[in-house]
Amino acid sequence: MSDASEPPKREEEEVTLEPEEQSDDSSEEEAAGGTEMDFLRNLFSSTLGLGSAEKVLDELTLDGVARYINSGKCKNIVCMVGAGISTSAGIPDFRSPGTGLYANLQKYNLPYPEAIFQIDYFKKHPEPFFALAKELYPGQFKPTICHYFMKLLKDKGLLGRCYSQNIDTLERVAGLEGDDLIEAHGTFYTSHCVSFCCRKEYNLDWMKEKIFSDDIPRCDKCSSLVKPDIVFFGENLPVRFFTSMKMDFPRCDLLIVMGTSLQVQPFAGLVGRVPKSCPRLLINMEKAGQADPLLGLLGFGGGMDFDSDKAYRDVAHISTCDDGCLALAELLGWKAELEDLVKREHARIDSQDKKEKASAQSKGAAAAKGSSASVAPEPQKEE
């Protein structure tokens, strides 16, 4: 499915962000070296007949995955998520023909759609990005069933980590905290001055006030532009992405991939970093991340295998992410708990929004009253 709520398609030279901890060349070289080692390891294993994988699932279906989770043998689940988990929240898609954001950016007079997310273009022409940011700003949308399913995994002690391509912060709103998350393509949660000599950090509320006042955010310290910590073309993936994946994926018991086309590297390559016996569940509108047929014949390549005679661990559940999570929750006996969590949290968010709007209206009325009271009355004319 097309990716939404994530920055534009990135290749190896692409971006991610957390400017305060930019990845250095050594991190990227290590990642490349790790990929080469994985390739060689798989090649030797295949050639020598080593490392035959254990079949963990009794059936390559959602039922089989549910039985595995309920067996107690599955204790460390890693989730990989993309734009598809947020579309039901109302966040537009980036790449769908006709309806995606890229197809509707003519009003910004861009030289080409992707320019809105290019760091060099942003520094010269920040207005289009901040106009778009106002339309998509976090806080205008509520987390989806899929987001709360991951929160339920956390509450039950099963979530190892969530790796997200999204920049909408809905994982955080749903209750996943900083240590639960790797925001691979950055986040609106924090912002930084773009000047390398300054790099002053700003919080979500500061940036929100600037964007909704139609002000171009500029640094209080040096007057340079301030940019949300989302990844633009021309920026590096964060160090934390590389360091965490080396710890998380080798110890993963179950990989759940939701709402992503698995076309964006290096994120897509993470599916090949789990152990050979680790089951992988894809919940998506279409199959994604499948292995290259030629590499599959040679016995290496970490892509998914749903349909071949050799398939033994990969399950594709074709549906919306919300429907897939509800179906899995029902098989696990968690459906009522999940529905209650969504209802309760959405009610809390609505109540909080209502209070904030009432408070803002009250402050506005008080300011208007104070302003009128400060105006001296005109003296009356004598007859």
Disulfide bonds with the S-S distance in Angstrom:
none
